[in-house]
Amino acid sequence: MKKLIKISMIVLIIFIVILKSIFYKSIKVENYIKENNSFDLIDVNNYDVFLNGENHTMGKSDKFKLEFFTYLNKKAKVKNIIEEMGFSSGLLLNEYIQSGNEKYLDSFMNQVNGTMAYTKEKYEFYKFLYEYNSQLDEDSKINIYGIDIERNAIDIIKAMEILIDNNKFVPKSLEKSINLVREENKAAIKLLKLAYEEDKKDCEEYFGDEFIYFENIIKNLYPSGGGEDFRDKIMMRNFSFVYSINKGEKFFGQFGSEHIYQDYMNSDTLTMEEARFATLLNGESSPVKNKVYSLLCVYKNEEGNSPSNDFLNYNLFRNIKSDTFIELSGEDSPFAKKECLFKSGKEENVTCDYIQGLMILKDSQKTHTYNK
C-alpha cells in the first residue's frame, strides 16, 4: 500500500512539473507577443530584402502593404519595390509612378481584368505610390520591378514601346518588329525574340542603355524548367538581374504567402520538396543570403482564417482583439528558440527559420473589384 502511495505521489509530482512547464512556456509566449509590437524593433540595418506574405483576396493586404513600405522607405531608405507580376508589367507601373501618365496604370489594370489583382485596393495603392513618389527628390525616387513570369502579350508590347527610341535609326533586322510594336501588334514578340537570337549586336546598338531591360523581357518569354516551384525559380532569376543594377540598395515586396517562407515545409498548397522564392533568396548562391526579412500576414476572421487552422497555431492569438504586428526575432524570443507557430516543417527548425515577423489582421473584408 505504501509503495502504491509513493508511486502515485511520484506520478503526481511529474504531472505537476510537466503542467507547470507547459503553462510557463505558454505564458512566456503570450507575454512576448504582448510586448513586441513595434516596427521599430526590426533591425532594418541587418536586412537587404523585406518580404510580406499576403492572401491576395483580403482587403487589408494593400493597406498594410502601404503602411509597411512607407515605414521602411522612411526608416531604412528602401526604394525598390519588387512585385508578383511579369517584368514587362513592372515596367509599365514604374513608368506610371515616375510620370503620372495614367495610360500606363489603365493598361495594367485592363490586362489583369479577371484576375485577383483586378481590385480597387490595388488601383488605389499605385495611385498613392505615384503621389508619394512625386514628393521625393530625384535621388530618393521609388522604382517598381516585376519579377514573375510574363503572362500578358499586351504588357510586353507596351513595355517595348517604352524602350524603343522613335528618333533613332532602326536596323533592318529590327525594322519589321519595331513597326509591329508601334502598331501594338502581338506578332512583334516572336520577331523581337528572333532578332535577339540572330542579330544581338543590332539589338544592343539600337536599344542602347535600355538593352538590358529588353534582354530580360526576351529571356522571360520562354524560360526553361518546370514543377510547382518553377515560378519561384523565375522570380529568383529576375531578382538577381534587378539586384545587379541596384547593388547596395534595399528591396521590398508583397507576395502570396507561399512565396515568403525561408525554408522548406509542408504548407496549405506546397510540399517540403518545393522551393519558395524566399528559400532561394536565402540560398548559397544568392546575393542577399541571410539578409532577408519575411513577414507573414495572418487573417483572423469569423468566417475562416488564412492560412488554415491545419497549418497555423491560432491558439497563440486568441487574446488579440485588433490588428497587431509581432516582431518574432527579438531578444529572448521563444520563436527564435523553438517551433511555436507552424504545424509542419523540419523537426530541427524554429519559427524564425521560416519568418521573422507576423501581422495579425482581424476581420478583413474581401477585396473590391475595380470599376473605373
NUTIKE-705599 format. One record per residue (C-alpha): chain; x, y, z. Coordinates in steps of 0.001 Angstrom, whole numbers, plus 524288, in hexadecimal, padded with zeros to 5 digits. Example, Ala and Ser with C-alpha at 12.3 -4.5 7.8 and 13.67 -1.06 7.14 Angstrom:
<nodes>
A,8300C,7EE6C,81E78
A,83566,7FBDC,81BE4
</nodes>
This chain:
<nodes>
A,80000,80000,80000
A,80AF5,8095D,803BD
A,811DE,80612,7F72A
A,80591,8091C,7EF52
A,80403,81632,7F646
A,8124A,81968,7F3A6
A,810E8,8163B,7E53C
A,80470,81E55,7E48C
A,80B60,829ED,7EAD9
A,816A3,828F2,7E143
A,80D45,82884,7D5B1
A,805DE,83439,7DB2C
A,8125D,83C11,7DCF6
A,816C2,838E2,7CF17
A,80957,83CDE,7C9FF
A,809DE,849CA,7D17C
A,817A8,84CAE,7CC72
A,81393,84A02,7BE5E
A,80748,8522B,7C001
A,80EF8,85D7A,7C5E6
A,818F4,85C83,7BAF4
A,80E6A,85D16,7B069
A,8074A,86817,7B776
A,813EB,86FD4,7B963
A,817B5,86E7A,7AB20
A,80A1C,87296,7A6E1
A,80A8C,87E91,7AFC6
A,8181D,881EE,7AAC2
A,81378,88180,79C96
A,8074E,8898A,79FA5
A,80F2F,893CC,7A703
A,818F3,894C5,79BE0
A,80DD4,896D1,7921E
A,80855,8A1DE,79A8A
A,81560,8A8D4,79C06
A,81B2B,8A86A,78E3E
A,81198,8AFF7,785C4
A,8196A,8BB09,77F76
A,81FAD,8BBD0,771F3
A,82ADC,8C2D5,778DC
A,82EED,8B5CB,77ED6
A,83305,8B103,77142
A,841AA,8B253,76F42
A,83FFF,8B82F,761A9
A,84EA8,8B9DC,75FE0
A,85039,8AB23,76077
A,847C8,8A895,7545F
A,84849,8ABB5,745D3
A,83B28,8A5CE,741ED
A,82E2C,8A6FA,74923
A,82347,89DC6,744E3
A,81501,89DCA,74904
A,80C9C,891BA,746ED
A,7FE55,894AA,7441A
A,7F170,88E7B,74072
A,7EE6F,894FF,7335F
A,7DFD0,895A8,735DF
A,7E002,89CF5,742DD
A,7DD41,8AB8C,742BE
A,7E6AF,8AEFB,74DAD
A,7F257,8A9A3,74612
A,7F507,8B5B9,73DDB
A,7F258,8BEC2,74953
A,7FCD6,8B7BB,75129
A,805D5,8B768,7454F
A,80513,8C62E,74490
A,80730,8C7BC,75337
A,812FA,8BEC6,753F8
A,81977,8C3A4,74785
A,81874,8D207,74B4A
A,81E2E,8CE96,7589D
A,829AB,8C78A,75230
A,82B89,8D282,74860
A,82CB7,8DCAB,7532E
A,833FA,8D432,75D0C
A,83D3F,8CC73,75458
A,83CE1,8D3B6,74734
A,836B3,8C7FD,7406F
A,83319,8CCFA,732DB
A,83261,8C0F1,72A18
A,82578,8B994,72998
A,8255C,8ABE3,723D7
A,81819,8A6F0,71F6A
A,8116C,899F5,71CA4
A,80F7F,89D5E,70E42
A,8169D,89C1C,70158
A,822C2,8A455,6FF2C
A,81C02,8ABCF,6F431
A,81026,8AECC,6FCC7
A,8197B,8B455,706E2
A,81F3F,8BD5E,6FC92
A,8119C,8C2C8,6F9B4
A,80EBC,8C584,707FA
A,81C23,8CB74,709E9
A,819AE,8D48B,6FE80
A,80CE1,8D889,704E5
A,8128F,8DBBD,7124D
A,81D8A,8E39D,70BEF
A,81521,8EB40,7024B
A,80733,8EAF6,7077C
A,8028F,8E75A,6F9CA
A,7F653,8DF89,6FCEA
A,7F652,8D837,6EFFA
A,8009C,8CF35,6F5E1
A,7F8BA,8CC8C,70227
A,7EC46,8CAC6,6FA19
A,7F347,8C156,6F11A
A,7F817,8B94C,6FC93
A,7EA94,8B8BB,702BB
A,7E46A,8B4D8,6F5C9
A,7EDC5,8A97A,6F45B
A,7EB2E,8A40A,70205
A,7DC6A,8A47D,70018
A,7D708,89757,70451
A,7E224,8947E,70DCB
A,7E3C0,89667,71C80
A,7EBB5,8A2BC,719A8
A,7E013,8A9CA,7137C
A,7DC2E,8B0EB,71FE9
A,7D8F8,8BE8A,7246E
A,7E312,8BCF9,72F38
A,7EDE8,8B9BD,7257B
A,7EA75,8C580,71D03
A,7EA42,8CEAF,728B3
A,7F760,8C974,72D7F
A,7FE1A,8CD6E,720D4
A,7F703,8DA7D,720A0
A,7FC40,8DD2A,72E44
A,809CE,8D89F,72A3C
A,80A35,8E279,71F12
A,8063D,8EDA0,72825
A,81026,8E932,7324D
A,81AE5,8E7DC,7281E
A,81846,8F54D,72254
A,81BEE,8FB69,72F71
A,82945,8F4D2,73032
A,835CD,8FABE,72ADE
A,83C33,8F47F,71F08
A,845FA,8EC67,726C5
A,83B26,8E6A2,72F26
A,8315F,8E2E5,7248B
A,82A88,8D5CC,725D8
A,82BD3,8CB8D,71B17
A,822EE,8BFEE,7184A
A,827DC,8B32E,71270
A,81FAB,8A775,70E8D
A,82707,89ACE,7111E
A,81CEA,8906F,70DA0
A,81AFE,88919,700D7
A,81567,89092,6F53C
A,806D2,88E31,6F3E4
A,801DB,898D0,6EAF1
A,80586,89BAB,6DCE4
A,7FFA3,8A966,6DD17
A,807F8,8AD48,6E8C0
A,813FF,8A83C,6E18C
A,810AE,8B074,6D59C
A,80E0F,8BC9B,6DDC4
A,81AAD,8BA9D,6E555
A,821EF,8B9DC,6D862
A,81B7D,8C6BE,6D47B
A,821C2,8CCDD,6E070
A,82F1E,8C74E,6DCD6
A,82FAA,8CAC8,6CE54
A,8352F,8D7DA,6C9CA
A,82C9F,8DDD5,6BF37
A,83767,8E75E,6BB74
A,84183,8DCDE,6B8FD
A,8449D,8D5CA,6AC53
A,83F10,8C803,6AC8B
A,8481B,8BD65,6A6F7
A,84247,8B490,69C98
A,84257,8A8BA,6A5AB
A,8390A,8AFDE,6AEE9
A,83133,8B7E8,6A53E
A,8254D,8AF17,6A3FA
A,8245C,8ABE7,6B279
A,82591,8BA38,6B6A9
A,81AEF,8BE22,6ACF2
A,8121C,8B39D,6B2A4
A,814FC,8B8A4,6C068
A,810A6,8C62F,6BC31
A,80414,8C025,6B6E7
A,80296,8B8B1,6C3DF
A,8023F,8AC0A,6BC42
A,8055B,8A007,6C47D
A,80C49,899CF,6B8E2
A,817BC,8A2AF,6BC60
A,81B5A,89A11,6C7ED
A,8203D,88E57,6C018
A,82799,89731,6B6B4
A,82E4F,89E59,6C1E8
A,8327B,89160,6C7B2
A,83798,88D13,6BA6D
A,83F10,899D7,6B8B7
A,8452E,8982F,6C625
A,84981,88A50,6C303
A,84EA7,88D2E,6B551
A,852F0,89B81,6B5D8
A,855F9,89E59,6C417
A,8600C,8A8BD,6C07B
A,855BD,8B081,6B8F3
A,84CCD,8AFAC,6C4CA
A,8578E,8B493,6CDC9
A,85A69,8C02E,6C4EA
A,84C30,8C3CF,6C2DE
A,84754,8C293,6D0E3
A,853C7,8C84D,6D6C0
A,85261,8CA5D,6E582
A,8450B,8C3C6,6E510
A,84A9A,8B735,6DF43
A,84BF7,8B073,6EC78
A,83D44,8B21C,6EECD
A,83A17,8AD9F,6E0FF
A,842C4,8A1B4,6E2DB
A,83C82,89E22,6EFC9
A,82EDF,89E70,6E9CC
A,83382,8958E,6DED0
A,83992,88C0E,6E898
A,82CB6,88BF9,6F00E
A,824B5,8884E,6E417
A,828AA,87A1E,6E2F0
A,82F14,875FC,6EFC3
A,83336,867DF,6F163
A,82F7C,85F57,6FCD7
A,8234F,85A1A,70352
A,81D34,85591,71008
A,8150F,85C41,71A5F
A,8207D,864FB,71E2D
A,82352,86910,7101C
A,81DEC,876D0,71244
A,82620,878C9,71E75
A,83269,87530,716EE
A,82ECB,87F40,70C84
A,82C99,88938,7176C
A,83A33,8864B,71C99
A,84064,88802,70F29
A,83953,894D8,70D0F
A,83CD3,899AA,71AA5
A,84B2C,896B9,71808
A,84A44,89F24,70BCF
A,8436E,8AA43,71307
A,84D39,8A956,71E30
A,8588D,8AA20,71498
A,85423,8B7AE,71034
A,85117,8BC53,71E17
A,85C65,8B6E2,72609
A,85D42,8BC10,733CB
A,84EDE,8BFF5,7340D
A,84386,8BA08,73B8F
A,83721,8B398,7365D
A,82921,8B18F,73AA8
A,81EE7,8A850,7351D
A,81181,8A315,738BF
A,80E8D,895A4,7331E
A,80528,88A8B,7353E
A,808F1,884B8,7425F
A,80E1A,877F7,73C90
A,81962,87F6F,7365D
A,81F01,88576,742CD
A,822B4,879A8,74B4A
A,8316A,878BE,74C90
A,832A3,86A10,74E0A
A,82BF3,85DE1,748ED
A,81F12,859BD,74F2E
A,81217,85332,74C6F
A,807D1,85DE9,74BC0
A,7F9EB,85FEB,746F7
A,7FDDF,85E97,738A2
A,80C60,85B0F,73777
A,81498,84FBC,73C2B
A,821B4,84E39,742E9
A,8285A,84BB5,735CB
A,8247C,858A5,72F91
A,82CC9,864F5,730F0
A,82669,871F1,733E5
A,82BB6,87EE4,72ECE
A,830B0,8827E,73C5E
A,836FE,8750D,73DE7
A,83EB6,877D4,73188
A,841CA,885AB,7361C
A,84829,87FA9,7420A
A,84F3D,87554,73A03
A,85DE4,873D2,738B3
A,85EB2,87A7B,72B5F
A,855FF,88609,72EE4
A,85BBF,893CA,72F82
A,85339,8966B,73B89
A,85541,889DA,74337
A,851AA,88BDD,751A9
A,84D21,899B8,74E8A
A,83EA1,896A8,74C92
A,833AD,89A82,755DD
A,826F3,89308,753BC
A,81A47,897C1,759CB
A,80DE5,88F94,75911
A,80083,89601,758F6
A,7F6C9,88D96,76067
A,7E845,8901E,75E79
A,7E024,88CB4,76A6A
A,7D1F5,88D3E,76614
A,7C52F,88823,76B82
A,7C1F8,88169,75EA6
A,7CF3F,87AC0,75DAB
A,7DDAF,87D00,75FD3
A,7E8B5,87E26,755F6
A,7F1F7,876F1,755DF
A,7E9D9,86B58,75A22
A,7E86C,86674,7681B
A,7EECE,859BC,763A9
A,7FB41,86128,7605D
A,7FC13,86BD1,76ABE
A,7FA69,86BAB,77982
A,7EFAC,875C7,77BB3
A,7EF22,87324,78A62
A,7FA5A,87CBF,78BC6
A,7F1AD,887E9,78725
A,7E528,8851E,78E79
A,7E6A9,89175,796D2
A,7EA0E,89AA5,78B96
A,7DE85,8A3BD,78940
A,7E3CC,8ACEE,77EB3
A,7EDB9,8AD6B,7739A
A,7FAD4,8AA64,779E9
A,808E4,8A975,77543
A,81240,8A008,77C2F
A,82104,8A05F,77A6F
A,824A8,89204,77C01
A,83373,892A4,77C17
A,8358A,89BBE,7879B
A,83E32,89964,79352
A,83A58,88D23,79B18
A,82FA2,88A2B,79150
A,82988,87CAA,79311
A,82740,87CCD,7844D
A,835F5,87D34,78230
A,837FF,8718E,78B2A
A,82D47,86804,78758
A,82248,8658A,77DC0
A,81647,86C23,7839A
A,80E52,86FE4,777C0
A,80E35,86673,76C59
A,808C0,858B3,76D28
A,8119C,852E2,762BE
A,81FC6,854CA,75F55
A,82D32,84FA0,7627B
A,82E1A,849D4,7701E
A,83AB8,85109,7733F
A,835BF,85E64,76EBF
A,830BD,869CD,776D6
A,8263B,8736F,77295
A,8302E,87DD7,76EBF
A,83645,87490,764E5
A,82A0A,8771F,75CC2
A,825BD,884FB,76020
A,82A45,89005,768FB
A,81DF4,89840,769D8
A,80F57,89633,76B17
A,803D6,89F35,76877
A,7F6AA,89B05,76DFC
A,7EBD0,8A156,765F1
A,7DE89,8A01E,76C58
A,7D199,89EFA,76519
A,7D66E,8A333,757C0
A,7CC2B,8A4E4,74D38
A,7CE6C,89F28,73FC5
A,7D485,8A7D4,7355C
A,7CB70,8AFE4,72CC7
A,7CB4D,8ADEE,71E18
A,7D0EC,8B99F,716E9
A,7C73D,8C180,70EF9
A,7CC65,8CDCB,70890
</nodes>
